[in-house]
């Protein structure tokens, strides 16, 4: 997971918060996809 923190934005407070939220959403999506594929494999 590549993260670019505060390289181009001087006001990193808001950016960091947004990145934390985005990272969490991405992780949730990855977990969901992994669980769905595991369920799919079990059903096959």
mmCIF file of the N, C-alpha and C atoms, coordinates in Angstrom:
data_MODEL
# 
_entry.id   MODEL 
# 
loop_
_atom_site.group_PDB 
_atom_site.id 
_atom_site.type_symbol 
_atom_site.label_atom_id 
_atom_site.label_alt_id 
_atom_site.label_comp_id 
_atom_site.label_asym_id 
_atom_site.label_entity_id 
_atom_site.label_seq_id 
_atom_site.pdbx_PDB_ins_code 
_atom_site.Cartn_x 
_atom_site.Cartn_y 
_atom_site.Cartn_z 
_atom_site.occupancy 
_atom_site.B_iso_or_equiv 
_atom_site.pdbx_formal_charge 
_atom_site.auth_seq_id 
_atom_site.auth_comp_id 
_atom_site.auth_asym_id 
_atom_site.auth_atom_id 
_atom_site.pdbx_PDB_model_num 
ATOM 1   N N  . UNK A 1 1  ? 0.851   -1.193  0.000  1.00 0.00 ? 1  UNK A N  1 
ATOM 2   C CA . UNK A 1 1  ? 0.000   0.000   0.000  1.00 0.00 ? 1  UNK A CA 1 
ATOM 3   C C  . UNK A 1 1  ? 0.890   1.248   0.000  1.00 0.00 ? 1  UNK A C  1 
ATOM 4   N N  . UNK A 1 2  ? 0.873   1.954   -1.090 1.00 0.00 ? 2  UNK A N  1 
ATOM 5   C CA . UNK A 1 2  ? 1.694   3.166   -1.179 1.00 0.00 ? 2  UNK A CA 1 
ATOM 6   C C  . UNK A 1 2  ? 0.957   4.337   -0.543 1.00 0.00 ? 2  UNK A C  1 
ATOM 7   N N  . UNK A 1 3  ? 1.651   5.059   0.328  1.00 0.00 ? 3  UNK A N  1 
ATOM 8   C CA . UNK A 1 3  ? 1.026   6.219   0.982  1.00 0.00 ? 3  UNK A CA 1 
ATOM 9   C C  . UNK A 1 3  ? 1.914   7.432   0.801  1.00 0.00 ? 3  UNK A C  1 
ATOM 10  N N  . UNK A 1 4  ? 1.297   8.534   0.392  1.00 0.00 ? 4  UNK A N  1 
ATOM 11  C CA . UNK A 1 4  ? 2.036   9.779   0.223  1.00 0.00 ? 4  UNK A CA 1 
ATOM 12  C C  . UNK A 1 4  ? 1.533   10.757  1.269  1.00 0.00 ? 4  UNK A C  1 
ATOM 13  N N  . UNK A 1 5  ? 2.316   10.948  2.320  1.00 0.00 ? 5  UNK A N  1 
ATOM 14  C CA . UNK A 1 5  ? 1.858   11.776  3.432  1.00 0.00 ? 5  UNK A CA 1 
ATOM 15  C C  . UNK A 1 5  ? 2.527   13.142  3.398  1.00 0.00 ? 5  UNK A C  1 
ATOM 16  N N  . UNK A 1 6  ? 1.708   14.179  3.217  1.00 0.00 ? 6  UNK A N  1 
ATOM 17  C CA . UNK A 1 6  ? 2.173   15.549  3.382  1.00 0.00 ? 6  UNK A CA 1 
ATOM 18  C C  . UNK A 1 6  ? 3.272   15.971  2.431  1.00 0.00 ? 6  UNK A C  1 
ATOM 19  N N  . UNK A 1 7  ? 3.447   15.264  1.306  1.00 0.00 ? 7  UNK A N  1 
ATOM 20  C CA . UNK A 1 7  ? 4.522   15.644  0.400  1.00 0.00 ? 7  UNK A CA 1 
ATOM 21  C C  . UNK A 1 7  ? 4.178   16.927  -0.349 1.00 0.00 ? 7  UNK A C  1 
ATOM 22  N N  . UNK A 1 8  ? 2.925   17.034  -0.832 1.00 0.00 ? 8  UNK A N  1 
ATOM 23  C CA . UNK A 1 8  ? 2.545   18.214  -1.610 1.00 0.00 ? 8  UNK A CA 1 
ATOM 24  C C  . UNK A 1 8  ? 1.569   19.110  -0.849 1.00 0.00 ? 8  UNK A C  1 
ATOM 25  N N  . UNK A 1 9  ? 1.051   18.632  0.281  1.00 0.00 ? 9  UNK A N  1 
ATOM 26  C CA . UNK A 1 9  ? 0.068   19.414  1.037  1.00 0.00 ? 9  UNK A CA 1 
ATOM 27  C C  . UNK A 1 9  ? 0.651   19.881  2.360  1.00 0.00 ? 9  UNK A C  1 
ATOM 28  N N  . UNK A 1 10 ? 0.762   21.191  2.560  1.00 0.00 ? 10 UNK A N  1 
ATOM 29  C CA . UNK A 1 10 ? 1.280   21.687  3.836  1.00 0.00 ? 10 UNK A CA 1 
ATOM 30  C C  . UNK A 1 10 ? 0.302   21.466  4.989  1.00 0.00 ? 10 UNK A C  1 
ATOM 31  N N  . UNK A 1 11 ? -1.005  21.487  4.695  1.00 0.00 ? 11 UNK A N  1 
ATOM 32  C CA . UNK A 1 11 ? -1.993  21.256  5.757  1.00 0.00 ? 11 UNK A CA 1 
ATOM 33  C C  . UNK A 1 11 ? -2.292  19.758  5.828  1.00 0.00 ? 11 UNK A C  1 
ATOM 34  N N  . UNK A 1 12 ? -1.428  19.035  6.561  1.00 0.00 ? 12 UNK A N  1 
ATOM 35  C CA . UNK A 1 12 ? -1.484  17.575  6.549  1.00 0.00 ? 12 UNK A CA 1 
ATOM 36  C C  . UNK A 1 12 ? -2.563  17.039  7.483  1.00 0.00 ? 12 UNK A C  1 
ATOM 37  N N  . UNK A 1 13 ? -3.072  17.867  8.391  1.00 0.00 ? 13 UNK A N  1 
ATOM 38  C CA . UNK A 1 13 ? -4.062  17.377  9.349  1.00 0.00 ? 13 UNK A CA 1 
ATOM 39  C C  . UNK A 1 13 ? -5.263  16.754  8.668  1.00 0.00 ? 13 UNK A C  1 
ATOM 40  N N  . UNK A 1 14 ? -5.901  17.512  7.783  1.00 0.00 ? 14 UNK A N  1 
ATOM 41  C CA . UNK A 1 14 ? -7.080  17.018  7.091  1.00 0.00 ? 14 UNK A CA 1 
ATOM 42  C C  . UNK A 1 14 ? -6.717  15.860  6.165  1.00 0.00 ? 14 UNK A C  1 
ATOM 43  N N  . UNK A 1 15 ? -5.595  15.989  5.483  1.00 0.00 ? 15 UNK A N  1 
ATOM 44  C CA . UNK A 1 15 ? -5.176  14.969  4.535  1.00 0.00 ? 15 UNK A CA 1 
ATOM 45  C C  . UNK A 1 15 ? -4.939  13.634  5.251  1.00 0.00 ? 15 UNK A C  1 
ATOM 46  N N  . UNK A 1 16 ? -4.264  13.689  6.397  1.00 0.00 ? 16 UNK A N  1 
ATOM 47  C CA . UNK A 1 16 ? -4.007  12.461  7.136  1.00 0.00 ? 16 UNK A CA 1 
ATOM 48  C C  . UNK A 1 16 ? -5.317  11.800  7.549  1.00 0.00 ? 16 UNK A C  1 
ATOM 49  N N  . UNK A 1 17 ? -6.270  12.614  8.015  1.00 0.00 ? 17 UNK A N  1 
ATOM 50  C CA . UNK A 1 17 ? -7.555  12.064  8.435  1.00 0.00 ? 17 UNK A CA 1 
ATOM 51  C C  . UNK A 1 17 ? -8.241  11.378  7.258  1.00 0.00 ? 17 UNK A C  1 
ATOM 52  N N  . UNK A 1 18 ? -8.241  12.047  6.107  1.00 0.00 ? 18 UNK A N  1 
ATOM 53  C CA . UNK A 1 18 ? -8.854  11.467  4.917  1.00 0.00 ? 18 UNK A CA 1 
ATOM 54  C C  . UNK A 1 18 ? -8.139  10.179  4.515  1.00 0.00 ? 18 UNK A C  1 
ATOM 55  N N  . UNK A 1 19 ? -6.820  10.172  4.607  1.00 0.00 ? 19 UNK A N  1 
ATOM 56  C CA . UNK A 1 19 ? -6.063  8.979   4.209  1.00 0.00 ? 19 UNK A CA 1 
ATOM 57  C C  . UNK A 1 19 ? -6.348  7.826   5.150  1.00 0.00 ? 19 UNK A C  1 
ATOM 58  N N  . UNK A 1 20 ? -6.488  8.120   6.455  1.00 0.00 ? 20 UNK A N  1 
ATOM 59  C CA . UNK A 1 20 ? -6.818  7.067   7.416  1.00 0.00 ? 20 UNK A CA 1 
ATOM 60  C C  . UNK A 1 20 ? -8.167  6.458   7.060  1.00 0.00 ? 20 UNK A C  1 
ATOM 61  N N  . UNK A 1 21 ? -9.142  7.323   6.749  1.00 0.00 ? 21 UNK A N  1 
ATOM 62  C CA . UNK A 1 21 ? -10.474 6.836   6.362  1.00 0.00 ? 21 UNK A CA 1 
ATOM 63  C C  . UNK A 1 21 ? -10.388 6.009   5.086  1.00 0.00 ? 21 UNK A C  1 
ATOM 64  N N  . UNK A 1 22 ? -9.654  6.502   4.097  1.00 0.00 ? 22 UNK A N  1 
ATOM 65  C CA . UNK A 1 22 ? -9.549  5.771   2.832  1.00 0.00 ? 22 UNK A CA 1 
ATOM 66  C C  . UNK A 1 22 ? -8.857  4.437   3.038  1.00 0.00 ? 22 UNK A C  1 
ATOM 67  N N  . UNK A 1 23 ? -7.781  4.428   3.837  1.00 0.00 ? 23 UNK A N  1 
ATOM 68  C CA . UNK A 1 23 ? -7.092  3.170   4.119  1.00 0.00 ? 23 UNK A CA 1 
ATOM 69  C C  . UNK A 1 23 ? -8.037  2.171   4.764  1.00 0.00 ? 23 UNK A C  1 
ATOM 70  N N  . UNK A 1 24 ? -8.841  2.639   5.724  1.00 0.00 ? 24 UNK A N  1 
ATOM 71  C CA . UNK A 1 24 ? -9.770  1.749   6.407  1.00 0.00 ? 24 UNK A CA 1 
ATOM 72  C C  . UNK A 1 24 ? -10.786 1.168   5.423  1.00 0.00 ? 24 UNK A C  1 
ATOM 73  N N  . UNK A 1 25 ? -11.304 2.022   4.540  1.00 0.00 ? 25 UNK A N  1 
ATOM 74  C CA . UNK A 1 25 ? -12.291 1.556   3.551  1.00 0.00 ? 25 UNK A CA 1 
ATOM 75  C C  . UNK A 1 25 ? -11.648 0.534   2.622  1.00 0.00 ? 25 UNK A C  1 
ATOM 76  N N  . UNK A 1 26 ? -10.421 0.814   2.167  1.00 0.00 ? 26 UNK A N  1 
ATOM 77  C CA . UNK A 1 26 ? -9.721  -0.107  1.265  1.00 0.00 ? 26 UNK A CA 1 
ATOM 78  C C  . UNK A 1 26 ? -9.505  -1.448  1.957  1.00 0.00 ? 26 UNK A C  1 
ATOM 79  N N  . UNK A 1 27 ? -9.080  -1.403  3.225  1.00 0.00 ? 27 UNK A N  1 
ATOM 80  C CA . UNK A 1 27 ? -8.859  -2.645  3.960  1.00 0.00 ? 27 UNK A CA 1 
ATOM 81  C C  . UNK A 1 27 ? -10.155 -3.425  4.108  1.00 0.00 ? 27 UNK A C  1 
ATOM 82  N N  . UNK A 1 28 ? -11.261 -2.724  4.405  1.00 0.00 ? 28 UNK A N  1 
ATOM 83  C CA . UNK A 1 28 ? -12.561 -3.392  4.529  1.00 0.00 ? 28 UNK A CA 1 
ATOM 84  C C  . UNK A 1 28 ? -12.957 -4.030  3.202  1.00 0.00 ? 28 UNK A C  1 
ATOM 85  N N  . UNK A 1 29 ? -12.744 -3.317  2.100  1.00 0.00 ? 29 UNK A N  1 
ATOM 86  C CA . UNK A 1 29 ? -13.081 -3.865  0.784  1.00 0.00 ? 29 UNK A CA 1 
ATOM 87  C C  . UNK A 1 29 ? -12.259 -5.111  0.494  1.00 0.00 ? 29 UNK A C  1 
ATOM 88  N N  . UNK A 1 30 ? -10.947 -5.056  0.796  1.00 0.00 ? 30 UNK A N  1 
ATOM 89  C CA . UNK A 1 30 ? -10.073 -6.205  0.552  1.00 0.00 ? 30 UNK A CA 1 
ATOM 90  C C  . UNK A 1 30 ? -10.530 -7.394  1.390  1.00 0.00 ? 30 UNK A C  1 
ATOM 91  N N  . UNK A 1 31 ? -10.868 -7.137  2.664  1.00 0.00 ? 31 UNK A N  1 
ATOM 92  C CA . UNK A 1 31 ? -11.347 -8.219  3.533  1.00 0.00 ? 31 UNK A CA 1 
ATOM 93  C C  . UNK A 1 31 ? -12.635 -8.814  2.990  1.00 0.00 ? 31 UNK A C  1 
ATOM 94  N N  . UNK A 1 32 ? -13.562 -7.944  2.557  1.00 0.00 ? 32 UNK A N  1 
ATOM 95  C CA . UNK A 1 32 ? -14.830 -8.414  2.023  1.00 0.00 ? 32 UNK A CA 1 
ATOM 96  C C  . UNK A 1 32 ? -14.631 -9.279  0.793  1.00 0.00 ? 32 UNK A C  1 
ATOM 97  N N  . UNK A 1 33 ? -13.763 -8.820  -0.109 1.00 0.00 ? 33 UNK A N  1 
ATOM 98  C CA . UNK A 1 33 ? -13.497 -9.592  -1.326 1.00 0.00 ? 33 UNK A CA 1 
ATOM 99  C C  . UNK A 1 33 ? -12.861 -10.928 -0.970 1.00 0.00 ? 33 UNK A C  1 
ATOM 100 N N  . UNK A 1 34 ? -11.930 -10.905 -0.031 1.00 0.00 ? 34 UNK A N  1 
ATOM 101 C CA . UNK A 1 34 ? -11.264 -12.148 0.366  1.00 0.00 ? 34 UNK A CA 1 
ATOM 102 C C  . UNK A 1 34 ? -12.268 -13.132 0.955  1.00 0.00 ? 34 UNK A C  1 
ATOM 103 N N  . UNK A 1 35 ? -13.157 -12.645 1.821  1.00 0.00 ? 35 UNK A N  1 
ATOM 104 C CA . UNK A 1 35 ? -14.161 -13.519 2.430  1.00 0.00 ? 35 UNK A CA 1 
ATOM 105 C C  . UNK A 1 35 ? -15.108 -14.065 1.364  1.00 0.00 ? 35 UNK A C  1 
ATOM 106 N N  . UNK A 1 36 ? -15.533 -13.206 0.430  1.00 0.00 ? 36 UNK A N  1 
ATOM 107 C CA . UNK A 1 36 ? -16.438 -13.654 -0.629 1.00 0.00 ? 36 UNK A CA 1 
ATOM 108 C C  . UNK A 1 36 ? -15.770 -14.724 -1.488 1.00 0.00 ? 36 UNK A C  1 
ATOM 109 N N  . UNK A 1 37 ? -14.501 -14.531 -1.812 1.00 0.00 ? 37 UNK A N  1 
ATOM 110 C CA . UNK A 1 37 ? -13.819 -15.519 -2.652 1.00 0.00 ? 37 UNK A CA 1 
ATOM 111 C C  . UNK A 1 37 ? -13.625 -16.826 -1.890 1.00 0.00 ? 37 UNK A C  1 
ATOM 112 N N  . UNK A 1 38 ? -13.370 -16.732 -0.579 1.00 0.00 ? 38 UNK A N  1 
ATOM 113 C CA . UNK A 1 38 ? -13.257 -17.948 0.226  1.00 0.00 ? 38 UNK A CA 1 
ATOM 114 C C  . UNK A 1 38 ? -14.580 -18.697 0.257  1.00 0.00 ? 38 UNK A C  1 
ATOM 115 N N  . UNK A 1 39 ? -15.678 -17.955 0.447  1.00 0.00 ? 39 UNK A N  1 
ATOM 116 C CA . UNK A 1 39 ? -17.002 -18.572 0.449  1.00 0.00 ? 39 UNK A CA 1 
ATOM 117 C C  . UNK A 1 39 ? -17.268 -19.216 -0.915 1.00 0.00 ? 39 UNK A C  1 
ATOM 118 N N  . UNK A 1 40 ? -16.906 -18.517 -1.965 1.00 0.00 ? 40 UNK A N  1 
ATOM 119 C CA . UNK A 1 40 ? -17.075 -19.055 -3.313 1.00 0.00 ? 40 UNK A CA 1 
ATOM 120 C C  . UNK A 1 40 ? -16.291 -20.342 -3.510 1.00 0.00 ? 40 UNK A C  1 
ATOM 121 N N  . UNK A 1 41 ? -15.074 -20.380 -2.979 1.00 0.00 ? 41 UNK A N  1 
ATOM 122 C CA . UNK A 1 41 ? -14.260 -21.588 -3.105 1.00 0.00 ? 41 UNK A CA 1 
ATOM 123 C C  . UNK A 1 41 ? -14.879 -22.746 -2.331 1.00 0.00 ? 41 UNK A C  1 
ATOM 124 N N  . UNK A 1 42 ? -15.437 -22.442 -1.151 1.00 0.00 ? 42 UNK A N  1 
ATOM 125 C CA . UNK A 1 42 ? -16.053 -23.498 -0.333 1.00 0.00 ? 42 UNK A CA 1 
ATOM 126 C C  . UNK A 1 42 ? -17.296 -24.058 -1.018 1.00 0.00 ? 42 UNK A C  1 
ATOM 127 N N  . UNK A 1 43 ? -18.039 -23.185 -1.706 1.00 0.00 ? 43 UNK A N  1 
ATOM 128 C CA . UNK A 1 43 ? -19.273 -23.630 -2.353 1.00 0.00 ? 43 UNK A CA 1 
ATOM 129 C C  . UNK A 1 43 ? -18.993 -24.441 -3.612 1.00 0.00 ? 43 UNK A C  1 
ATOM 130 N N  . UNK A 1 44 ? -17.851 -24.217 -4.240 1.00 0.00 ? 44 UNK A N  1 
ATOM 131 C CA . UNK A 1 44 ? -17.563 -24.909 -5.500 1.00 0.00 ? 44 UNK A CA 1 
ATOM 132 C C  . UNK A 1 44 ? -17.389 -26.403 -5.348 1.00 0.00 ? 44 UNK A C  1 
# 
